[in-house]
Amino acid sequence: MNPTYDEILKANELRGNVIRKTPLIHSPTFSDLTNSEIYLKEEFRQKTGSFKIRGAYYKIKSLSEEEKKPGVVAASAGNHAQGVALASSLEKIPCTIVMPKNASPAKVAATRGYGAKVILEGMNYDESYSKAKEIAKETGATIVQAFDDPQIIAAQGVIGLEILEDLPDVEEVYLPIGGGGLAAGTAIAIKEKNPNVKVIGVQSKSFPSMYESVKQNERRSTGGDRTIADGISVKMPGEITFEIIKNLIDEIVLVDDDEITKAMFLLMERMKFVVEPAGAVGLAYLISKKPSPGKKVVAVLAGGNVDMYLLGQIVDKGLAAMSRLLKLSVLLPDRPGAFKEIVDIITLANANIVEVVHDRLSSDVNAGSASVTLNLETQGKEQAESLIKSLQEKNVQFKLLT
């Protein structure tokens, strides 16, 4: 059974005080960067930090009292897990969540914090889901699907209603696709009200399952390479979501981890928004490809649950990608004053030394020499290139590590 527009309206009515209508704001910064009129849908401000609570809450709220008694079980890399856990807690029913063994520790801890029993099984969503099905068969618990369920899809579709309400003349909407629940629901809502609005799904190049499935006109299992966008690391699209997306989505596009990293970094620096990798893919594509000049475009920032260790890497890699963080390995004669000569060059270039590591003992460092690794902060590409040129002119032996 496919979800309907009427089901989306019903989900909107039953949201109560739990589901927030998240802000839709215009961003001059990203408008300038993309040559479009960019609006950001802040789903990372939703309770549990992502849009997933919408579907989980509506599904669990709709269960009969008899269905609620044995509780619910779900598989998730993190965001759906937290949504199901919170919704179960509010309805006071048992909840078991199966998460991949490589799930973000922050998301595992948050899921347990909402009162769910967490089982770590498998290395991706599909393997975790197999375990969830076993548990449902043994206990009689209801499986709360991450995406391939009419009620889940309908509740995610409320996002489309909110976008049209706040920006009636929107021309394009970009949003992430993993299993396809968000994209399918949003497409139903938007196309029902205004078929001229383009809905574009964005996937990671490492898990292009919906992209390949739509291209081949049948569901395909694909992907499996490592990616920071764990929230959309789904090998096989849903049956229901595939049919909806195949018929309603205007285009599916792909981004890589470097493009995602840049978008996350810019969101933090320019907007003070912490958005997780899967949640930032729509904006990442807009920044890297600039596909919609002059158009009114919404990027759905689907979630904000980021592992703190990853966040530190994103900052460093974002700075490096913009030539504002240089990492150099310099080989120096091991004598007094040699390092000062390097520092003087750096000082004249007006760069800032962030970190210094001396190494005399590694096998690739000859006796009488010292290797010095420097992390340098610069103001951008022009200053970085000027510093590199100065080092070359002084015949300094160095390697660029970023």
Residue pairs with C-beta under 8 A, 6 or more apart in sequence:
1 150
2 150
2 240
2 243
2 244
3 150
3 151
3 153
3 154
3 157
3 184
3 185
3 188
3 240
3 244
4 154
4 188
5 188
5 189
5 192
7 150
7 151
7 154
8 154
8 155
8 157
8 158
8 160
8 161
8 185
8 188
8 189
9 161
10 154
11 54
11 58
11 151
11 154
11 155
11 157
11 158
12 158
12 161
14 58
14 61
14 62
15 54
15 57
15 58
15 158
18 47
18 53
18 57
18 87
18 90
19 46
19 47
19 53
19 54
19 57
19 155
19 158
20 45
20 46
20 47
21 162
22 41
22 42
22 43
22 45
22 46
22 162
23 41
23 42
23 45
24 39
24 40
24 41
24 42
24 162
24 163
24 166
24 167
24 298
25 39
25 40
25 42
26 37
26 38
26 39
27 38
27 39
27 40
27 271
29 266
29 270
29 271
30 38
30 40
30 266
30 270
30 283
30 286
30 287
30 299
31 37
31 38
33 266
33 287
34 286
34 287
34 290
34 292
34 297
35 290
35 293
35 294
36 286
36 290
36 292
36 293
36 294
36 295
36 296
36 297
37 294
37 295
37 296
37 297
38 283
38 286
38 297
38 298
38 299
39 167
39 170
39 296
39 297
39 298
39 299
40 271
40 273
40 283
40 298
40 299
40 301
41 159
41 162
41 163
41 298
41 299
41 300
41 301
42 273
42 301
43 50
43 51
43 159
43 279
43 300
43 301
43 302
43 303
44 50
44 273
44 274
44 275
44 276
44 279
44 301
44 302
44 303
44 304
45 304
46 53
46 54
47 53
47 86
48 79
48 82
48 83
48 85
48 86
48 110
48 114
48 305
49 79
49 82
49 110
49 303
49 304
49 305
50 79
50 82
50 83
50 231
50 276
50 279
50 302
50 303
50 304
50 305
51 79
51 156
51 159
51 182
51 300
51 302
51 303
52 76
52 79
52 80
52 82
52 83
52 146
52 303
53 82
53 83
53 86
53 87
54 83
54 155
54 156
54 158
54 159
55 80
55 83
55 147
55 149
55 151
55 152
55 153
55 155
55 156
55 181
55 185
56 74
56 80
56 83
56 84
56 86
56 87
56 144
56 152
57 83
57 86
57 87
57 90
57 155
58 151
58 152
58 154
58 155
59 87
59 144
59 145
59 149
59 151
59 152
59 155
60 68
60 72
60 84
60 87
60 88
60 91
60 93
60 144
61 87
61 91
62 151
63 72
63 91
63 142
67 142
68 91
68 93
69 93
70 94
70 139
70 140
70 141
70 142
71 88
71 93
71 94
71 95
71 96
71 139
71 141
71 142
72 84
72 88
72 93
72 94
72 95
72 96
72 141
72 142
72 143
72 144
73 95
73 96
73 97
73 98
73 132
73 135
73 136
73 139
73 141
73 142
73 143
73 144
74 80
74 81
74 84
74 95
74 96
74 97
74 98
74 132
74 143
74 144
74 145
74 146
75 97
75 98
75 99
75 125
75 128
75 129
75 131
75 132
75 146
76 82
76 84
76 97
76 98
76 99
76 125
76 128
76 146
77 99
77 100
77 103
77 104
77 107
77 124
77 125
77 128
77 230
77 231
77 233
78 99
78 103
78 104
78 107
78 108
78 110
78 111
78 230
78 231
78 305
79 107
79 231
79 278
79 303
79 305
80 144
80 146
81 97
81 99
81 107
81 111
81 116
81 118
82 107
82 110
82 111
82 114
82 305
84 95
84 97
84 116
84 144
85 95
85 97
85 111
85 112
85 114
85 115
85 116
86 114
88 94
88 95
88 114
88 115
88 116
89 95
89 114
89 115
89 116
94 117
94 141
95 115
95 116
95 117
96 116
96 117
96 118
96 119
96 132
96 135
96 139
96 141
97 111
97 116
97 117
97 118
97 119
98 118
98 119
98 120
98 121
98 122
98 128
98 129
98 131
98 132
98 135
99 107
99 108
99 111
99 118
99 119
99 120
99 121
99 128
100 120
100 121
100 122
100 123
100 124
100 125
100 127
100 128
100 230
101 120
101 121
101 122
101 123
102 123
102 230
103 120
103 230
104 230
104 305
104 306
104 307
104 310
105 307
106 305
106 306
106 307
106 308
107 305
107 307
108 118
108 120
110 305
111 118
112 118
119 131
119 135
121 127
121 128
121 131
122 128
122 130
122 131
124 224
124 233
124 234
124 235
125 146
125 178
125 179
125 233
125 234
125 235
126 221
126 234
126 235
126 236
129 146
132 143
133 143
135 141
136 142
136 143
144 152
145 152
145 238
146 152
146 178
146 179
146 181
147 153
147 178
147 179
147 180
147 181
147 182
147 184
147 234
147 238
147 241
148 179
148 180
148 181
148 238
148 239
148 240
148 241
149 181
149 240
150 240
152 181
152 185
153 181
153 184
153 185
153 188
153 240
153 241
153 244
154 185
154 188
155 185
156 181
156 182
156 184
156 185
156 186
157 184
157 185
157 186
157 187
157 188
157 189
158 185
158 189
159 182
159 185
159 186
159 189
159 300
160 173
160 185
160 186
160 187
160 188
160 189
160 190
160 193
161 189
161 193
163 170
163 173
163 186
163 190
163 298
163 300
164 170
164 189
164 190
164 193
164 194
164 197
167 296
167 298
169 296
170 197
170 296
170 297
170 298
171 196
171 197
171 198
171 292
171 295
171 296
171 297
172 197
172 198
172 199
172 200
172 292
172 295
172 296
172 297
172 298
173 186
173 190
173 197
173 198
173 199
173 200
173 297
173 298
173 300
174 200
174 201
174 202
174 282
174 283
174 285
174 286
174 297
174 298
174 299
174 300
175 182
175 183
175 186
175 199
175 200
175 201
175 202
175 282
175 299
175 300
175 302
176 182
176 183
176 201
176 202
176 203
176 229
176 231
176 232
176 278
176 279
176 281
176 282
176 300
176 302
177 183
177 201
177 202
177 203
177 210
177 211
177 232
177 245
177 252
178 203
178 207
178 231
178 232
178 233
178 234
178 278
179 234
179 237
179 238
179 241
180 201
180 210
180 237
180 238
180 241
180 242
180 244
180 245
181 238
181 241
182 300
182 302
183 199
183 201
183 210
183 241
183 245
183 249
184 240
184 241
184 244
184 245
184 248
186 199
186 300
187 199
187 244
187 245
187 248
187 249
188 244
188 248
190 197
190 199
191 197
191 199
191 248
198 250
198 251
199 248
199 249
199 250
200 249
200 250
200 251
200 252
200 253
200 282
200 285
201 210
201 211
201 245
201 249
201 251
201 252
201 253
202 252
202 253
202 254
202 255
202 281
202 282
202 284
202 285
203 209
203 210
203 211
203 232
203 252
203 253
203 254
203 255
203 281
204 223
204 227
204 229
204 232
204 233
204 254
204 255
204 256
204 257
204 260
204 278
204 281
205 225
205 227
205 254
205 255
205 256
206 223
206 224
206 225
206 226
206 227
206 229
206 233
206 256
206 257
207 222
207 223
207 224
207 225
207 227
207 229
207 232
207 233
207 234
207 235
208 222
208 223
208 254
209 220
209 221
209 222
209 223
209 234
209 235
209 236
209 237
210 237
210 241
210 242
210 245
210 252
211 252
211 253
211 254
212 220
212 222
213 219
213 220
213 222
213 237
213 242
213 246
214 242
214 245
214 246
214 249
214 252
217 246
219 236
219 237
219 239
219 242
220 236
221 235
221 236
222 235
223 233
223 234
223 235
224 235
227 233
227 257
227 277
228 257
228 260
228 261
228 277
228 310
229 257
229 260
229 277
229 278
229 281
230 277
230 278
231 276
231 277
231 278
231 279
231 302
231 303
232 278
232 281
237 245
245 252
253 285
253 289
253 291
255 281
255 284
255 285
255 288
257 277
258 321
259 284
259 285
259 287
259 288
260 277
260 280
260 281
260 284
261 277
261 314
261 317
261 318
261 321
262 284
262 287
262 288
262 318
262 321
262 322
263 275
263 280
263 281
263 283
263 284
263 287
264 275
264 276
264 277
264 280
264 284
264 306
264 314
264 318
265 314
265 315
265 317
265 318
265 319
265 321
265 322
266 287
266 318
267 273
267 274
267 275
267 280
267 283
267 301
268 274
268 314
268 315
268 318
269 318
273 301
273 304
274 304
274 306
274 311
275 283
275 301
275 303
275 304
275 306
276 303
276 304
276 305
276 306
277 306
277 310
278 302
278 303
279 301
279 302
279 303
279 304
280 301
282 299
282 300
282 301
282 302
283 299
283 301
285 291
286 292
286 297
286 299
306 314
316 325
319 325
319 377
320 326
320 327
320 402
322 380
322 381
323 378
323 380
323 381
323 383
323 384
323 385
324 377
324 378
324 379
324 380
324 384
325 354
325 375
325 376
325 377
325 378
325 402
326 351
326 374
326 375
326 376
326 378
326 384
326 387
326 388
326 400
326 402
327 373
327 374
327 375
327 376
327 400
327 401
327 402
328 373
328 374
328 376
328 391
328 398
328 399
328 400
328 401
329 371
329 372
329 373
329 374
329 398
329 399
329 401
330 342
330 371
330 372
330 373
330 374
330 391
330 396
330 397
330 398
331 365
331 369
331 370
331 371
331 372
331 397
331 398
332 338
332 339
332 342
332 369
332 370
332 371
332 372
332 397
333 368
333 369
333 370
334 360
334 368
334 369
334 370
338 370
339 370
339 372
341 394
342 372
342 374
342 391
342 396
343 353
345 387
345 390
345 391
345 394
345 396
346 353
346 374
346 376
346 387
348 390
349 378
349 383
349 386
349 387
349 390
350 379
350 383
351 376
351 377
351 378
351 383
351 384
351 387
352 376
352 377
352 378
353 374
353 375
353 376
353 377
354 375
354 376
354 377
355 373
355 374
355 375
356 372
356 373
356 374
356 375
357 372
357 373
358 370
358 371
358 372
359 365
359 370
359 371
359 372
359 373
360 369
360 370
360 371
362 371
364 371
365 371
373 401
376 387
378 384
378 387
388 400
391 398
